[in-house]
């Protein structure tokens, strides 16, 4: 068997800069993972122009300040975690063909 390979180039974000306050962070910084990046293609009739591209990178503080009272923040709840655990159990049981899964068993 012969395998042919091709060279590819991969780009990786090495630094983020907040478009509002100028804060700079790298992937090793905790704040890097809390940045909000928005990239949006405008649709027909957009006030920003048909087909234009919008983009912005914001640190978590500037994002919160810009959104103000319109930002809804919710904490994870136990029901969500229980649902994830339940799905994991079902998948594990389904992977064993001899085991039948009943709702009563869960």
Secondary structure, 3 states (H helix, E strand, C coil): CCCCCCCCCCCCCCCEECCCCCCEECCCCHHHHHCEEEEEECCCCCCCCCCCEEEEEECHHHHHHHHHHHCCCCCCCHHHHHHHHHHHHHHHHHCCCCCCCCHHHC
